[in-house]
Amino acid sequence: MLRWRGLEATPGDLGRTVVTVGMYDGVHRGHQKLIGAAVDRARAMRRPSLLLTFDPHPAEVVRPGSHPAILTSLDRKAELVAGLGVDAMCVLPFTPEFMRLSPESFTHTVLVEHLHAAQVVVGENFTYGHRAAGTVQTLAVEGRRFGFAVEGVALAEDTADEDSGPATVTISSTYIRACVAAGDMVSADRALGRPHRVDGVVVRGDRRGRDLGYPTANVESPPFTAIPADGVYAGHLVTRDPRTGASRERFPAAISVGTNPTFQGSRRTVEAFVLDYEGDLYGEHVGVEFVQRLRPMASFPDVAALITAMDRDVADTRTVLGLDT
């Protein structure tokens, strides 16, 4: 998949494209439906499919200080959309100047002049331009003027478990962030179509886990990363190519999120104990996948009680991941 940043870097030989536009944070099942439609239209037209996304998140520019928790890094987003068959991905810097573009200027400058859109595929709730004044309907009008077709795709829905019984929810990044913040990784997985993942670099921590017989990979993630609620989780650790961010090997892991209250810790960390692994992960670019929450974070009266709990966490991780059969 071709990938570039900024309109000026757009390859000159792309020809006319089928463009889909959005933040696409999470590349969840709703996004997959939308991106799949764009890829299908592009293949039918024998044109390249192009995903246009933004960095930083528009909310941070429109309302400074309101940056939402991010579900997928740019590298992870690129890996996921490439897996869906997208031919090209353009990352557009979302600046105060760009924010002030009128809908008409966005259409002409971005979609027509630089990306040469033959068709634009967006969600039915898509908005664009200054103060989100543009809609799918206004885009269709502009498409007739500039010679591109427009398709609005219906939002995807899922059934969530509520106290009063099953309820239908619209799959959205906002919904998934709420699931992650609550530690409900099963619901997050269902909406994403895969386990939620936190990417980062393994750094040196207190090295206390090694002394306890459970050496952990202390994963430092970028600012604004969507970290699950404090607790212990069953999941996986994925090694990544430091140059491209592409996933490589995947290992089962028991994962701790929190401040290590038994040792009066104050810094919130993500630590993964990789099962049956003897190598050194320091400096590795990794992803931590959260499959299921095992228990809340707890403070134990002594080290022996902590080790007993960790023994149980590892056993429970093996059960959840189907490794004890």
HUHU-V808157 format. One record per run of one state. SS is the DSSP state (alpha for helix, beta for strand, coil for the rest). FROM is the first residue (numbers start at 1). TO is the last residue. If there is no record, write none. Layout:
# HUHU-V808157
((SS,FROM,TO) (SS,FROM,TO))
This chain:
# HUHU-V808157
((coil,1,1) (beta,2,5) (coil,6,6) (alpha,7,9) (coil,10,16) (beta,17,21) (coil,22,28) (alpha,29,45) (coil,46,47) (beta,48,55) (coil,56,57) (alpha,58,62) (coil,63,69) (beta,70,70) (coil,71,73) (alpha,74,83) (coil,84,87) (beta,88,93) (coil,94,95) (alpha,96,99) (coil,100,102) (alpha,103,114) (coil,115,116) (beta,117,123) (coil,124,126) (beta,127,128) (coil,129,129) (alpha,130,132) (coil,133,133) (beta,134,135) (alpha,136,146) (coil,147,148) (beta,149,153) (coil,154,156) (beta,157,162) (coil,163,164) (beta,165,170) (coil,171,172) (alpha,173,181) (coil,182,184) (alpha,185,192) (coil,193,195) (beta,196,203) (coil,204,207) (alpha,208,212) (coil,213,216) (beta,217,220) (coil,221,224) (beta,225,225) (coil,226,230) (beta,231,240) (coil,241,246) (beta,247,258) (coil,259,260) (alpha,261,263) (coil,264,268) (beta,269,274) (coil,275,284) (beta,285,295) (coil,296,302) (alpha,303,320) (coil,321,325))
